[in-house]
Amino acid sequence: MKLYIARHGETDMNVAKIPQGWIDTELNSNGIQQAIEMAEHFSIPLDAIFTSDLKRATRTAQEFRLKYKDIPYFEDSRLRVRDFGDAAGEDRSTYDLEKFWSVPDVQTIPHSETLKDFKARIADFLMGLKAESYQSVLIVTHGNVMNEIQTIIDPDFESRPRDNNEIAEVNV
């Protein structure tokens, strides 16, 4: 199976470099244009589209749905960004985000999702997807989910910051 993993278009919080987590932000005008252009330039046959259920991802996926009208479409909360808890909506310097991404089974930010739970959620999604008979799937999601999917598939993959409207291609 081939996966095309797309990061949602830009939001105002992306521009301000503020962690969004599960805050359900909308795309800004640039993000809407990014989503339109991403879908326009994507010409690969698809069997299904999966997206995070957060607005910034579903709005991005909407542009692909206009192009791929006859294939299944699923919104899945397991494709949400990692829950930043109390750090969501706050300045990056308020919390130790390096520790947040390095300690697997301790909640380093109040009300956040542990790294272990985040990884398990993404692995659960992938396991379910592998049970399907799809050959080519688009996943519209968030940067840290893109990295985690690629790390699960290739443990040697090095996570990196993702651009809004970036698409990665991965073989499962």
N, C-alpha and C positions, 0 to 999 in steps of 0.2 A: 504494500500500500504506500502511496506517495501522499505526504501531508504538505500542504502549503499553509504556513502559519503566519498570519498577518497581525501586526499591531494596529490598534485603533488609530484614528486620526487625532489631531491635536486638540487639547482643551486649554482653557485659560490657566488651569492649575499646572499643566505641563509647562507652559511658558514661564510661569512664576517659580517653577521647580519645587512645588509643594506636593508632598506625597498625598495621593488621593485615596488609596486603599479602596474601601467599599463605598466611599462617598459617590453618589450616582450623578456624576457631572455630565453635562452635554458637550458635544463638540463645539468649538468656536467656528467662525466662518472659514478660517484657514483649514481647520480639521475637516469640515464638510467638503471643501474643495479637494483636499488630499484623498478623501474616501472616493469621491467621484473619479478622480484621475487614476487611483489605484485600480478600481474596477474596470475603467475604460482600457487600461493597458494590460490587464490580465486576460489572456486568451486561451487558457488551458481547460480542456474538458474536465468537468467535475461530476462526482456522483452524489455529493452532499455538502452542505455548509453547516458548520457548528459555530456557535458564538457564545461568549460570555453573556450573561443576562444584564450586565450593566449598560446604561444608555450609550456611553461612548463607543462600546463595541457593537451594540445592536444597530446604532445609526450608521456605523461604518459598514456593517454586514448588509444593511438595506440596499446599498448601491450594487452589491454583488447579486442580491436577490432579484433586482430589476433586470439584470443580465442573464441570470440562470433561473428562470421562472419555473422550470419543470422538474427541479430536483428537490429532495427533502431538505428542510431547514429546521435546525434545532437550537433553542436557547438553553444553555446548561450552566447552572451556578457553579459547577466544579471548575469552570474555565475562568472564574473570577481571579483578579489579582490577589496576591496575599493580603490578608486583613491586617492593616497597620494599627488597628485599635486606636488608642489615644493620639498616636502620631499623625493620623489622617487629618489633613487640613492644616497641619502645623508647619512652621518653618523647619527645614531639615536639621538645623543645629539644635533644636529643642530636645531631641532624643538621639541615642547612640545607634544609628542605623547600621553601622558596621557590625556591631554586636548582634543586632536584630537578624542579620543575614548569616551569622557565623555560629550561633548557638542553636543546636537542633531541637532540644526538647524542653526549653525553659522559655516562659513568656517574658521576654526582656522589655517589652513595652506593655503597659497595662491595657487589658482587653484585646490584645492582638492575638493572632493565630501563630502557633509555634511553627518553626520551620519544618519540623517532623510532620505535623498535621497538614501543612501546605503541600509537601512532597507526596504524602499519601493520597491527598485529594486529586492531584494531577495524575498520579499513577493509576488511580481507580478509573479516571476518565479514559486514559489510554488503554487500559485492559478491556474496558467495554467496547471501545472503538475497534480494537484488534479482532474482536469476536464478530464484527460485521463483515460483509463481503465487499465493501467499497474498495475501489482501486485508486481513487483520487479524491481527496477531501480538503476543503478549505476550512481552516479554524481561524476565526477572528477573535482576538483576545488581547492580552496585556504583555508588556515587555518581560516581566519576571516569569510569566507563564510560558512564554516562548522559550526562554532560557531553560526552564525546568523540563519542558517536553524534550528539548534537544539533549539535555543532560541524562535523562532517563534512557533515551535511545542510544546515546553515545557517551559513556561515562568520562571520556577524555575531553569532551566539549568544554570549552572555557566560557563561562557566562560573561556577558558584556552588556553595556547599555544599548538599548534598542531605539531606533528612530521611530517617530510616529509615521505610520504608513509603510513600514518596512515589511517585506515578505520573505520568509525563510522557507526553503525547500528541504524536506527530510524524507528519507526512505525508512519505512518501518518494517 
